């Protein structure tokens, strides 16, 4: 028997992956359409920057306060990015990149005298999917439900709505599964499914993501390798395969 | 008929296989760092089944989550870790995720080495501006052989508590270890006399126990705040200070990047020395520490 191939170890991680995919796949397709790939890095970094700034200003923050500060800063950042979208659409992607490095280096400057915040920043940015417990999935389920409701039922996918929902989604997911997996969940399924018609592409993207998480977790148990990194590679392999098949389909249909 | 015997023998074989596991597996030990795996091995030997979470090439502050890590923590009867916030980034999460009641804080199976010795570098007032300081004190106690002996005594005691059936054997093993370790301490003390008072530069403040034990004189720290790049004023004062009173060597741990150390070495002409911060896999504590001291001694020539 292989150590770690255990549903109670892999179960919460897989379920967390499915929840993240549920909200990130449609958002990712939008991100791809708008051509603003690095927005997730920027938002996550701005959330971290907000937390550090709050600590610097003297808030001894723990638990839900940190979350509140992180989400508020992410929403504020998202609001700013949506303004860029409105007034500087030609250079928006470049400005998103700039806001990412400004938030990242701003954190370093703020931390120069307070390296303890560095641990907080790290916690915010590098969640590890394997540490996820069932209890942590409750708030994530609520947030995911809210985002899906707003997105698909209330069609809140116009400019401002998109940015705010995006900020909410990324801030909650990055802490659980880390920046790499969030980036992968957003972009890769959307890439792998972009050649399909709209309705079908969403289903295909979900399948790519779910297979990637499932196989990635299994492989990480069997090979005893870090789970997050292996899932990223699995999602990519499966997206490549699906892209391979999709070109065929396009020719036949 | 033959078939029946065949089936029976298979059932017997399988049941033996399952039975044999709990009978011969012994105590399952989860060691956070290789030095504790090594120590547990000397004190428990064949009675223990030891898993090490990190290698000596890794910074024990940060490790990546692998499924096997949770599985091993779940099966463990005994957890042996450094503590003093060294593993604070991952051990609490791992313990929670493991759901193993034997190794939770407060249980006999939760052995934290730094709980059993006095710690250096305890901040008088917890000043956040001092860098990534550990509130509990400096955790790297395994670099002091005297403290290590104290930890060995306690760990052996814990083994006896968890597995009283083999207590006399644990006692014997501790005695053997103590004899050997004490005679090595005498040897090392004599051997390292010339190192006393020698000025050194360290990359991080993680050698403090070794410095104190050997009487080395730490004249500068390259990166006083781990994780935060040194400021230019710190570096220039460092170089200025080293010009006035030069050090013999710049010491850094094998899991650390040597960039900063090499930079300073080029600027000042002081040689760098990479030391193994922990024993390698299957290396004994004696062998590791002996090598480390010999590396330091070669600088004399």
Interface residues (C-beta under 8 A of the other chain):
Chain A: X3 X4 X5 X6 X8 X9 X10 X108 X111 X112 X113 X114 X115 X116 X118 X119 X122 X128 X129 X130 X131 X133 X217 X220 X221 X224 X225 X226 X227 X228 X229
Chain B: X64 X65 X66 X67 X68 X69 X70 X71 X72 X74 X89 X90 X93 X94 X96 X97 X99 X128 X129 X131 X132 X225 X226 X227 X228 X229 X231
